[in-house]
Amino acid sequence: MRLEEKQRVTRELSQQLEEHGTIYLTDFTGLNVKAITEFRAQLRERGLQYRVVKNTLMKRALEDLDLPDLSPHLEGPTALVLSESDPVEPAKVLKEFAGAHDDRPVVKVGVINKVEATREDVGRLADIPPREVLLGGIAGGLTASVGGIAGALGALIRDIADMIEQVANKNQTA
């Protein structure tokens, strides 16, 4: 690769790293071209990007960015999974795909909103229930609370009505 090409790729990579809030570095060793193509397609369907990078160009691209030092993780084959915002979706895709392909690709490290995330952190993100399930749980909790309040108010009104009736009966007998 000529110098001009390296500089262009480094600028392009630096811009991508700056634009994406979630970056997962992966080792794709053991995956053939067909599997990598399948993985790229799954990511693309969810609006995510996958890019194989040269470690030396990645190190240069990171030099002027306000990101954690990823140099220790830039050994061996490296590819990036990039998401503009959501860190959960790419983690889920990685876990699902790796589960079907002998635990490949392997997450080396992640960067979420400029904070380093370990492989274990990424694994925990993958285990978070889907957004719809979480929202359903919140809605159910709110509904149950409102139902409880309505039941308590209904019981209070019944008690007040009963007390009024008892006072009225007592006044009539007196």
TORTOR-310189 format. One line per field, with one value per atom (N, C-alpha, C, CB): residue in one letter; x, y, z; residue number from 1; atom name; chain. Coordinates in steps of 0.05 Angstrom, whole numbers, plus 5000, padded with zeros to 4 digits. Atoms other than C-alpha are relative to their C-alpha. Glycine has a CB too. Layout:
residu = A_...
c1 = X_...
c2 = Y_...
c3 = Z_...
num = NUM_...
atome = CA_...
chaine = A_...
END
This chain:
residu = M_M_M_M_R_R_R_R_L_L_L_L_E_E_E_E_E_E_E_E_K_K_K_K_Q_Q_Q_Q_R_R_R_R_V_V_V_V_T_T_T_T_R_R_R_R_E_E_E_E_L_L_L_L_S_S_S_S_Q_Q_Q_Q_Q_Q_Q_Q_L_L_L_L_E_E_E_E_E_E_E_E_H_H_H_H_G_G_G_G_T_T_T_T_I_I_I_I_Y_Y_Y_Y_L_L_L_L_T_T_T_T_D_D_D_D_F_F_F_F_T_T_T_T_G_G_G_G_L_L_L_L_N_N_N_N_V_V_V_V_K_K_K_K_A_A_A_A_I_I_I_I_T_T_T_T_E_E_E_E_F_F_F_F_R_R_R_R_A_A_A_A_Q_Q_Q_Q_L_L_L_L_R_R_R_R_E_E_E_E_R_R_R_R_G_G_G_G_L_L_L_L_Q_Q_Q_Q_Y_Y_Y_Y_R_R_R_R_V_V_V_V_V_V_V_V_K_K_K_K_N_N_N_N_T_T_T_T_L_L_L_L_M_M_M_M_K_K_K_K_R_R_R_R_A_A_A_A_L_L_L_L_E_E_E_E_D_D_D_D_L_L_L_L_D_D_D_D_L_L_L_L_P_P_P_P_D_D_D_D_L_L_L_L_S_S_S_S_P_P_P_P_H_H_H_H_L_L_L_L_E_E_E_E_G_G_G_G_P_P_P_P_T_T_T_T_A_A_A_A_L_L_L_L_V_V_V_V_L_L_L_L_S_S_S_S_E_E_E_E_S_S_S_S_D_D_D_D_P_P_P_P_V_V_V_V_E_E_E_E_P_P_P_P_A_A_A_A_K_K_K_K_V_V_V_V_L_L_L_L_K_K_K_K_E_E_E_E_F_F_F_F_A_A_A_A_G_G_G_G_A_A_A_A_H_H_H_H_D_D_D_D_D_D_D_D_R_R_R_R_P_P_P_P_V_V_V_V_V_V_V_V_K_K_K_K_V_V_V_V_G_G_G_G_V_V_V_V_I_I_I_I_N_N_N_N_K_K_K_K_V_V_V_V_E_E_E_E_A_A_A_A_T_T_T_T_R_R_R_R_E_E_E_E_D_D_D_D_V_V_V_V_G_G_G_G_R_R_R_R_L_L_L_L_A_A_A_A_D_D_D_D_I_I_I_I_P_P_P_P_P_P_P_P_R_R_R_R_E_E_E_E_V_V_V_V_L_L_L_L_L_L_L_L_G_G_G_G_G_G_G_G_I_I_I_I_A_A_A_A_G_G_G_G_G_G_G_G_L_L_L_L_T_T_T_T_A_A_A_A_S_S_S_S_V_V_V_V_G_G_G_G_G_G_G_G_I_I_I_I_A_A_A_A_G_G_G_G_A_A_A_A_L_L_L_L_G_G_G_G_A_A_A_A_L_L_L_L_I_I_I_I_R_R_R_R_D_D_D_D_I_I_I_I_A_A_A_A_D_D_D_D_M_M_M_M_I_I_I_I_E_E_E_E_Q_Q_Q_Q_V_V_V_V_A_A_A_A_N_N_N_N_K_K_K_K_N_N_N_N_Q_Q_Q_Q_T_T_T_T_A_A_A_A
c1 = 5017_5000_5018_4981_4984_5028_4993_4996_5002_5037_4974_5023_5025_4979_4976_4998_5022_4933_4998_5004_5000_4954_4989_5028_5010_4941_4970_5015_5029_4872_4985_4995_5013_4853_5000_5013_4998_4878_4980_5029_5019_4837_4971_5003_5026_4776_4993_4998_5004_4784_4997_5024_5002_4795_4973_5022_5027_4731_4979_4995_5020_4692_5000_5005_4998_4718_4988_5030_5010_4700_4969_5012_5029_4629_4984_4994_5014_4611_5003_5009_4999_4593_5007_4973_4994_4602_5019_4975_4979_4664_5008_5025_4991_4679_5023_4977_4978_4747_4998_5028_5003_4743_5024_4974_4980_4790_4984_5019_5017_4760_5015_4991_4985_4812_4982_5024_5016_4780_4975_4993_5023_4725_5008_4984_4994_4725_4986_4993_5012_4704_4970_5011_5029_4634_4988_4993_5011_4623_5003_5015_4997_4651_4979_5029_5020_4605_4973_5000_5026_4546_4998_4997_4999_4567_4995_5026_5004_4572_4971_5019_5028_4503_4981_4991_5016_4473_5003_5007_4995_4505_4987_5030_5011_4484_4969_5008_5029_4411_4991_4990_5006_4413_5012_5009_4988_4447_5027_4981_4974_4515_5022_5003_4978_4583_5021_5013_4978_4640_5023_4992_4977_4710_5025_5003_4974_4775_5020_5006_4980_4833_5028_4994_4972_4909_5006_5019_4995_4933_5017_5015_4984_4986_4984_5024_5017_4935_4980_4985_5018_4887_5014_4989_4984_4941_5003_5027_4997_4953_4973_5011_5027_4878_4992_4979_5008_4871_5017_5003_4982_4929_4988_5023_5011_4890_4971_5001_5027_4824_4999_4986_5004_4797_4987_4982_5009_4790_5021_4995_4980_4822_5022_4985_4977_4889_4994_5026_5007_4872_5024_4978_4976_4944_5004_5024_4996_4948_4982_4996_5019_4889_5004_4972_4995_4917_5022_5007_4982_4953_4983_5014_5015_4933_4979_4988_5022_4874_4980_4986_5019_4829_4979_5016_5022_4761_4983_4983_5017_4714_4971_5007_5029_4640_4993_4985_5005_4614_4969_5012_5027_4548_5000_4985_5001_4529_4992_4981_5008_4495_4996_4974_5008_4465_5022_4976_4979_4517_4988_5016_5012_4467_4997_4973_5006_4448_5025_4988_4976_4519_5010_5022_4991_4535_4983_4998_5019_4473_5007_4971_4994_4492_5027_5003_4974_4564_4996_5019_5005_4540_4985_4985_5016_4488_5016_4976_4984_4536_5022_5012_4978_4593_4989_5014_5012_4546_4997_4974_5004_4534_5026_4979_4975_4607_5024_5005_4977_4652_5012_5022_4992_4655_5018_5014_4985_4682_4980_5016_4976_4692_5001_5002_4996_4721_5003_5026_4997_4712_5026_4975_4975_4779_4994_5021_5006_4753_4979_5026_5019_4699_5005_4972_5000_4692_4972_5021_5028_4624_5000_4981_5000_4616_5027_4978_4972_4692_5010_5002_4992_4697_5006_4978_4993_4733_4982_5030_5017_4690_5014_4972_4986_4719_4982_5006_5014_4699_4975_5018_5021_4657_4977_5011_5020_4621_4983_5014_5014_4603_4981_5020_5017_4577_4975_5016_5023_4533_4980_5009_5018_4505_4983_5016_5015_4486_4978_5020_5020_4445_4977_5013_5022_4401_4976_5008_5024_4329_4996_4975_5006_4304_4985_4983_5011_4281_4970_5005_5029_4208_4992_4988_5006_4210_5005_5019_4995_4241_4978_5027_5022_4189_4974_4996_5024_4134_5000_4997_4998_4159_4995_5028_5005_4160_4971_5018_5029_4090_4983_4991_5014_4066_5002_5010_4996_4096_4984_5030_5015_4064_4970_5005_5029_3996_4993_4994_5005_4001_4998_5021_5000_4017_4974_5024_5025_3958_4976_4996_5021_3913_4999_5003_4998_3937_4989_5028_5010_3922_4970_5014_5029_3853_4986_4994_5012_3838_5000_5016_4999_3861_4980_5029_5020_3819_4972_5004_5026_3759_4993_4998_5005_3767_4996_5025_5003_3774_4972_5021_5027_3710_4979_4995_5019_3673_5000_5008_4999_3698_4986_5030_5013_3675_4970_5011_5029_3607_4989_4994_5009_3601_4998_5019_5000_3619_4976_5027_5023_3567_4974_4999_5024_3515_4997_5001_5001_3533_4991_5027_5007_3528_4971_5018_5028_3461_4982_4995_5016_3434_5001_5011_4997_3460_4982_5030_5017_3425_4971_5007_5028_3360_4990_4995_5007_3361_5001_5018_4997_3378_4979_5026
c2 = 4977_5000_5025_5000_4976_5067_5019_5014_4981_5124_5016_5019_4985_5165_4984_5011_5018_5105_4995_4973_5004_5092_5025_4994_4975_5165_5003_5024_4998_5163_4981_4995_5020_5099_5008_4972_4991_5126_5022_5009_4978_5190_4990_5022_5012_5150_4984_4982_5017_5102_5018_4981_4981_5160_5013_5021_4988_5193_4980_5010_5021_5128_4996_4974_5004_5118_5023_4996_4976_5189_5001_5025_4998_5183_4979_4998_5022_5117_4999_4974_5000_5115_4972_5008_5027_5039_4988_4983_5013_5004_4974_5018_5025_4930_4990_4979_5012_4903_4970_5010_5029_4830_4986_4992_5017_4774_4979_4985_5017_4736_4975_5016_5024_4681_4975_4996_5025_4615_5003_4992_4996_4646_5000_5026_4999_4633_5024_4973_4977_4684_4998_5001_5003_4655_5008_4971_4993_4662_5030_4985_4971_4733_5015_5009_4987_4752_4998_4987_5004_4723_5018_4970_4983_4761_5029_4997_4973_4826_5005_5005_4997_4815_5003_4976_4998_4804_5027_4978_4973_4868_5021_5005_4980_4907_5002_4994_5001_4885_5017_4971_4986_4919_5028_4985_4973_4983_5003_5019_5000_4963_4996_4979_5003_4963_4981_5027_5018_4913_5007_4969_4992_4932_4986_5031_5012_4893_5022_4975_4979_4938_4989_5021_5006_4936_5013_5010_4990_4944_5026_4979_4976_4996_5025_4996_4978_5039_5008_4994_4996_5031_5017_4974_4986_5055_5030_4987_4973_5116_5016_5000_4987_5131_5008_4981_4995_5129_5023_4975_4981_5177_5027_5006_4974_5242_5000_5017_5002_5216_4998_4976_5001_5222_4973_5024_5028_5146_4986_4984_5015_5096_4989_4978_5013_5066_4971_5003_5027_5004_4985_5001_5013_4988_4972_5017_5027_4926_4979_4998_5018_4896_4999_5009_5000_4910_4981_5029_5022_4844_4980_4987_5021_4791_5013_4980_4990_4797_5017_4977_4982_4856_5010_5023_4989_4876_5016_4978_4982_4930_4995_5029_4999_4925_5028_4977_4972_4997_5005_5018_4991_5025_5029_4983_4971_5098_5006_5014_4994_5093_4975_5015_5023_5027_4980_4987_5020_4983_4972_5007_5026_4926_4984_5003_5014_4908_4986_5019_5014_4894_4978_5020_5021_4855_4975_5010_5023_4811_4986_5010_5013_4799_4985_5022_5013_4782_4973_5018_5024_4732_4979_5008_5018_4701_4986_5014_5010_4693_4981_5022_5016_4667_4974_5016_5025_4616_4979_5006_5018_4586_4994_5011_5002_4591_4995_5024_5008_4559_5024_4987_4977_4623_5020_4991_4981_4665_5019_4985_4986_4723_5004_5027_4996_4736_5030_4985_4971_4805_5004_5010_4993_4834_5021_5011_4978_4898_5017_5018_4982_4950_5028_4991_4972_5025_5010_5018_4991_5052_5029_4981_4971_5128_5008_5005_4993_5135_4987_5030_5014_5087_4971_5001_5027_5021_4979_4994_5022_4958_4974_5001_5026_4889_4981_4989_5022_4826_4991_4976_5008_4808_5021_4996_4978_4876_4996_5027_5004_4863_4976_4997_5024_4794_5006_4978_4993_4823_5018_5015_4984_4874_4982_5020_5018_4817_4986_4980_5014_4786_5017_4987_4982_4847_4993_5030_5006_4832_5022_4998_4980_4867_5024_4987_4974_4939_4997_5021_5003_4919_4986_4985_5014_4870_5018_4974_4981_4922_5021_5014_4980_4974_4987_5012_5014_4923_4995_4973_5004_4908_5026_4990_4974_4982_5007_5022_4993_4992_4982_4996_5018_4931_5009_4972_4990_4958_5025_5006_4975_5026_4993_5019_5007_4994_4987_4981_5013_4950_5020_4979_4979_5011_5016_5018_4984_5050_4983_5009_5018_4989_4997_4973_5002_4983_5025_4996_4974_5057_5001_5024_4999_5051_4981_4992_5018_4990_5011_4973_4989_5025_5023_5011_4978_5087_4989_5018_5013_5042_4989_4978_5010_5008_5022_4982_4977_5075_5012_5022_4989_5101_4981_5004_5020_5036_5003_4971_4997_5045_5026_5000_4975_5118_4997_5023_5004_5099_4982_4987_5018_5043_5016_4976_4984_5092_5019_5015_4981_5142_4985_5014_5016_5087_4992_4975_5007_5065_5024_4989_4976_5137_5006_5024_4995_5145_4981_4998_5019_5081_5006_4971_4994_5101_5025_5006_4976_5170_4993_5021_5008_5137_4985_4983_5016_5090_5017_4976_4983_5146_5020_5014
c3 = 5000_5000_5000_5025_5002_4980_5023_4974_4978_5030_4999_5001_5004_5001_5008_4971_4995_5006_5031_4985_4971_5079_5015_5010_4987_5097_4996_4989_5005_5064_5017_4970_4984_5099_5030_4996_4972_5166_5006_5006_4996_5158_5001_4978_5002_5138_5025_4975_4976_5197_5024_5004_4978_5245_5001_4998_5002_5221_5009_4971_4992_5229_5031_4986_4971_5300_5015_5008_4986_5319_4998_4988_5004_5290_5014_4970_4989_5323_5031_4988_4971_5397_5011_5011_4991_5401_4980_5003_5016_5375_5014_4995_4989_5386_4982_5002_5014_5366_5002_5011_5000_5346_4986_4986_5013_5326_4984_5021_5017_5267_4991_4976_5007_5265_5001_5020_5001_5245_4984_5028_5017_5203_4971_5008_5028_5129_4987_4986_5015_5076_5000_4972_5001_5072_5027_4994_4974_5147_5005_5022_4996_5149_4983_4992_5017_5091_5012_4972_4986_5129_5024_5008_4977_5191_4992_5015_5010_5152_4993_4976_5008_5124_5024_4982_4976_5193_5013_5020_4989_5218_4983_5002_5018_5157_5003_4971_4997_5166_5024_5004_4976_5234_5001_5025_5002_5210_5012_5013_4988_5237_4978_5022_5019_5203_5010_4993_4993_5201_4982_4997_5016_5179_5010_5001_4993_5178_4997_4981_5000_5195_5005_5022_4994_5196_5027_4977_4973_5267_4999_5016_5001_5248_4992_4981_5009_5212_5022_4974_4977_5271_5021_5011_4980_5319_4992_5005_5009_5276_5001_4971_5000_5270_5028_4987_4972_5346_5012_5016_4987_5359_5008_4981_4995_5355_5011_4975_4991_5382_5031_4988_4971_5453_5007_5010_4994_5461_5017_4974_4984_5509_4983_5016_5014_5491_4994_5017_5008_5451_4989_4979_5011_5431_5010_5007_4992_5475_4987_5030_5013_5437_4970_5007_5029_5368_4993_4991_5007_5359_4984_5025_5015_5308_4983_5018_5018_5260_5016_4986_4987_5279_4981_5013_5015_5254_5020_4986_4984_5280_4995_4995_5003_5293_5010_5017_4994_5292_5001_4979_4997_5317_5008_5022_4994_5319_5029_4981_4973_5386_5017_5000_4984_5412_5004_4987_4995_5446_5003_5025_4995_5459_4974_5014_5025_5387_4989_4980_5011_5362_5018_4994_4981_5425_4997_5029_5005_5413_4974_4999_5026_5340_5003_4978_4996_5360_5016_5016_4983_5414_4984_5025_5015_5369_4978_4988_5022_5310_5011_4983_4989_5353_5011_5023_4990_5385_4978_5013_5022_5317_4984_4981_5016_5293_5019_4983_4983_5347_5015_4983_4984_5389_4984_5025_5018_5330_4988_4979_4991_5324_5030_4986_4972_5392_5005_5011_4994_5423_5016_5017_4986_5443_5022_4980_4982_5475_4986_5006_5011_5466_5009_5007_4991_5470_4996_4983_5000_5489_5011_5017_4993_5491_5012_5020_4994_5496_5026_5003_4976_5556_4991_5022_5007_5550_5013_5008_4990_5558_4995_4987_5002_5572_4984_5027_5014_5535_5017_4994_4982_5596_5000_5029_5001_5594_4975_5000_5026_5521_5002_4977_4996_5540_5017_5013_4984_5594_4985_5026_5017_5545_4982_4983_5018_5499_5014_4988_4984_5555_5008_5024_4993_5565_4983_4997_5016_5544_4979_5019_5021_5481_5011_4978_4991_5488_5005_4978_4998_5477_5026_4976_4976_5535_5025_5002_4978_5581_5003_4997_4999_5562_5009_4972_4991_5572_5030_4986_4971_5642_5015_5007_4987_5659_4999_4986_5003_5631_5019_4971_4982_5670_5029_4998_4973_5734_5006_5005_4996_5724_5001_4977_5000_5709_5026_4976_4975_5770_5023_5006_4980_5813_5000_4997_5003_5786_5009_4971_4991_5797_5030_4987_4970_5869_5013_5009_4989_5882_4996_4986_5005_5850_5020_4971_4981_5894_5028_5000_4973_5957_5003_5005_4999_5940_5001_4976_4999_5927_5027_4979_4973_5994_5020_5009_4982_6029_4997_4993_5005_5996_5012_4970_4988_6017_5030_4992_4971_6088_5010_5009_4993_6090_4997_4982_5004_6062_5022_4972_4979_6113_5027_5003_4975_6170_5000_5003_5002_6145_5005_4972_4996_6143_5029_4982_4971_6214_5017_5009_4985_6239_4996_4991_5006_6204_5015_4969_4985_6235_5030_4995_4972_6303_5007_5007_4995_6297_4999_4979_5003_6276_5025_4975_4977_6336_5025_5003_4976_6384_5003_5000
num = 1_1_1_1_2_2_2_2_3_3_3_3_4_4_4_4_5_5_5_5_6_6_6_6_7_7_7_7_8_8_8_8_9_9_9_9_10_10_10_10_11_11_11_11_12_12_12_12_13_13_13_13_14_14_14_14_15_15_15_15_16_16_16_16_17_17_17_17_18_18_18_18_19_19_19_19_20_20_20_20_21_21_21_21_22_22_22_22_23_23_23_23_24_24_24_24_25_25_25_25_26_26_26_26_27_27_27_27_28_28_28_28_29_29_29_29_30_30_30_30_31_31_31_31_32_32_32_32_33_33_33_33_34_34_34_34_35_35_35_35_36_36_36_36_37_37_37_37_38_38_38_38_39_39_39_39_40_40_40_40_41_41_41_41_42_42_42_42_43_43_43_43_44_44_44_44_45_45_45_45_46_46_46_46_47_47_47_47_48_48_48_48_49_49_49_49_50_50_50_50_51_51_51_51_52_52_52_52_53_53_53_53_54_54_54_54_55_55_55_55_56_56_56_56_57_57_57_57_58_58_58_58_59_59_59_59_60_60_60_60_61_61_61_61_62_62_62_62_63_63_63_63_64_64_64_64_65_65_65_65_66_66_66_66_67_67_67_67_68_68_68_68_69_69_69_69_70_70_70_70_71_71_71_71_72_72_72_72_73_73_73_73_74_74_74_74_75_75_75_75_76_76_76_76_77_77_77_77_78_78_78_78_79_79_79_79_80_80_80_80_81_81_81_81_82_82_82_82_83_83_83_83_84_84_84_84_85_85_85_85_86_86_86_86_87_87_87_87_88_88_88_88_89_89_89_89_90_90_90_90_91_91_91_91_92_92_92_92_93_93_93_93_94_94_94_94_95_95_95_95_96_96_96_96_97_97_97_97_98_98_98_98_99_99_99_99_100_100_100_100_101_101_101_101_102_102_102_102_103_103_103_103_104_104_104_104_105_105_105_105_106_106_106_106_107_107_107_107_108_108_108_108_109_109_109_109_110_110_110_110_111_111_111_111_112_112_112_112_113_113_113_113_114_114_114_114_115_115_115_115_116_116_116_116_117_117_117_117_118_118_118_118_119_119_119_119_120_120_120_120_121_121_121_121_122_122_122_122_123_123_123_123_124_124_124_124_125_125_125_125_126_126_126_126_127_127_127_127_128_128_128_128_129_129_129_129_130_130_130_130_131_131_131_131_132_132_132_132_133_133_133_133_134_134_134_134_135_135_135_135_136_136_136_136_137_137_137_137_138_138_138_138_139_139_139_139_140_140_140_140_141_141_141_141_142_142_142_142_143_143_143_143_144_144_144_144_145_145_145_145_146_146_146_146_147_147_147_147_148_148_148_148_149_149_149_149_150_150_150_150_151_151_151_151_152_152_152_152_153_153_153_153_154_154_154_154_155_155_155_155_156_156_156_156_157_157_157_157_158_158_158_158_159_159_159_159_160_160_160_160_161_161_161_161_162_162_162_162_163_163_163_163_164_164_164_164_165_165_165_165_166_166_166_166_167_167_167_167_168_168_168_168_169_169_169_169_170_170_170_170_171_171_171_171_172_172_172_172_173_173_173_173_174_174_174_174
atome = N_CA_C_CB_N_CA_C_CB_N_CA_C_CB_N_CA_C_CB_N_CA_C_CB_N_CA_C_CB_N_CA_C_CB_N_CA_C_CB_N_CA_C_CB_N_CA_C_CB_N_CA_C_CB_N_CA_C_CB_N_CA_C_CB_N_CA_C_CB_N_CA_C_CB_N_CA_C_CB_N_CA_C_CB_N_CA_C_CB_N_CA_C_CB_N_CA_C_CB_N_CA_C_CB_N_CA_C_CB_N_CA_C_CB_N_CA_C_CB_N_CA_C_CB_N_CA_C_CB_N_CA_C_CB_N_CA_C_CB_N_CA_C_CB_N_CA_C_CB_N_CA_C_CB_N_CA_C_CB_N_CA_C_CB_N_CA_C_CB_N_CA_C_CB_N_CA_C_CB_N_CA_C_CB_N_CA_C_CB_N_CA_C_CB_N_CA_C_CB_N_CA_C_CB_N_CA_C_CB_N_CA_C_CB_N_CA_C_CB_N_CA_C_CB_N_CA_C_CB_N_CA_C_CB_N_CA_C_CB_N_CA_C_CB_N_CA_C_CB_N_CA_C_CB_N_CA_C_CB_N_CA_C_CB_N_CA_C_CB_N_CA_C_CB_N_CA_C_CB_N_CA_C_CB_N_CA_C_CB_N_CA_C_CB_N_CA_C_CB_N_CA_C_CB_N_CA_C_CB_N_CA_C_CB_N_CA_C_CB_N_CA_C_CB_N_CA_C_CB_N_CA_C_CB_N_CA_C_CB_N_CA_C_CB_N_CA_C_CB_N_CA_C_CB_N_CA_C_CB_N_CA_C_CB_N_CA_C_CB_N_CA_C_CB_N_CA_C_CB_N_CA_C_CB_N_CA_C_CB_N_CA_C_CB_N_CA_C_CB_N_CA_C_CB_N_CA_C_CB_N_CA_C_CB_N_CA_C_CB_N_CA_C_CB_N_CA_C_CB_N_CA_C_CB_N_CA_C_CB_N_CA_C_CB_N_CA_C_CB_N_CA_C_CB_N_CA_C_CB_N_CA_C_CB_N_CA_C_CB_N_CA_C_CB_N_CA_C_CB_N_CA_C_CB_N_CA_C_CB_N_CA_C_CB_N_CA_C_CB_N_CA_C_CB_N_CA_C_CB_N_CA_C_CB_N_CA_C_CB_N_CA_C_CB_N_CA_C_CB_N_CA_C_CB_N_CA_C_CB_N_CA_C_CB_N_CA_C_CB_N_CA_C_CB_N_CA_C_CB_N_CA_C_CB_N_CA_C_CB_N_CA_C_CB_N_CA_C_CB_N_CA_C_CB_N_CA_C_CB_N_CA_C_CB_N_CA_C_CB_N_CA_C_CB_N_CA_C_CB_N_CA_C_CB_N_CA_C_CB_N_CA_C_CB_N_CA_C_CB_N_CA_C_CB_N_CA_C_CB_N_CA_C_CB_N_CA_C_CB_N_CA_C_CB_N_CA_C_CB_N_CA_C_CB_N_CA_C_CB_N_CA_C_CB_N_CA_C_CB_N_CA_C_CB_N_CA_C_CB_N_CA_C_CB_N_CA_C_CB_N_CA_C_CB_N_CA_C_CB_N_CA_C_CB_N_CA_C_CB_N_CA_C_CB_N_CA_C_CB_N_CA_C_CB_N_CA_C_CB_N_CA_C_CB_N_CA_C_CB_N_CA_C_CB_N_CA_C_CB_N_CA_C_CB_N_CA_C_CB_N_CA_C_CB_N_CA_C_CB_N_CA_C_CB_N_CA_C_CB_N_CA_C_CB_N_CA_C_CB_N_CA_C_CB_N_CA_C_CB_N_CA_C_CB_N_CA_C_CB_N_CA_C_CB_N_CA_C_CB_N_CA_C_CB_N_CA_C_CB_N_CA_C_CB_N_CA_C_CB_N_CA_C_CB_N_CA_C_CB_N_CA_C_CB_N_CA_C_CB
chaine = A_A_A_A_A_A_A_A_A_A_A_A_A_A_A_A_A_A_A_A_A_A_A_A_A_A_A_A_A_A_A_A_A_A_A_A_A_A_A_A_A_A_A_A_A_A_A_A_A_A_A_A_A_A_A_A_A_A_A_A_A_A_A_A_A_A_A_A_A_A_A_A_A_A_A_A_A_A_A_A_A_A_A_A_A_A_A_A_A_A_A_A_A_A_A_A_A_A_A_A_A_A_A_A_A_A_A_A_A_A_A_A_A_A_A_A_A_A_A_A_A_A_A_A_A_A_A_A_A_A_A_A_A_A_A_A_A_A_A_A_A_A_A_A_A_A_A_A_A_A_A_A_A_A_A_A_A_A_A_A_A_A_A_A_A_A_A_A_A_A_A_A_A_A_A_A_A_A_A_A_A_A_A_A_A_A_A_A_A_A_A_A_A_A_A_A_A_A_A_A_A_A_A_A_A_A_A_A_A_A_A_A_A_A_A_A_A_A_A_A_A_A_A_A_A_A_A_A_A_A_A_A_A_A_A_A_A_A_A_A_A_A_A_A_A_A_A_A_A_A_A_A_A_A_A_A_A_A_A_A_A_A_A_A_A_A_A_A_A_A_A_A_A_A_A_A_A_A_A_A_A_A_A_A_A_A_A_A_A_A_A_A_A_A_A_A_A_A_A_A_A_A_A_A_A_A_A_A_A_A_A_A_A_A_A_A_A_A_A_A_A_A_A_A_A_A_A_A_A_A_A_A_A_A_A_A_A_A_A_A_A_A_A_A_A_A_A_A_A_A_A_A_A_A_A_A_A_A_A_A_A_A_A_A_A_A_A_A_A_A_A_A_A_A_A_A_A_A_A_A_A_A_A_A_A_A_A_A_A_A_A_A_A_A_A_A_A_A_A_A_A_A_A_A_A_A_A_A_A_A_A_A_A_A_A_A_A_A_A_A_A_A_A_A_A_A_A_A_A_A_A_A_A_A_A_A_A_A_A_A_A_A_A_A_A_A_A_A_A_A_A_A_A_A_A_A_A_A_A_A_A_A_A_A_A_A_A_A_A_A_A_A_A_A_A_A_A_A_A_A_A_A_A_A_A_A_A_A_A_A_A_A_A_A_A_A_A_A_A_A_A_A_A_A_A_A_A_A_A_A_A_A_A_A_A_A_A_A_A_A_A_A_A_A_A_A_A_A_A_A_A_A_A_A_A_A_A_A_A_A_A_A_A_A_A_A_A_A_A_A_A_A_A_A_A_A_A_A_A_A_A_A_A_A_A_A_A_A_A_A_A_A_A_A_A_A_A_A_A_A_A_A_A_A_A_A_A_A_A_A_A_A_A_A_A_A_A_A_A_A_A_A_A_A_A_A_A_A_A_A_A_A_A_A_A_A_A_A_A_A_A_A_A_A_A_A_A_A_A_A_A_A_A_A_A_A_A_A_A_A_A_A_A_A_A_A_A_A_A_A_A_A_A_A_A_A_A_A_A_A_A_A_A_A_A_A_A_A_A_A_A_A_A_A_A_A_A_A_A_A_A_A_A_A_A_A_A_A_A_A_A_A_A_A_A_A
END
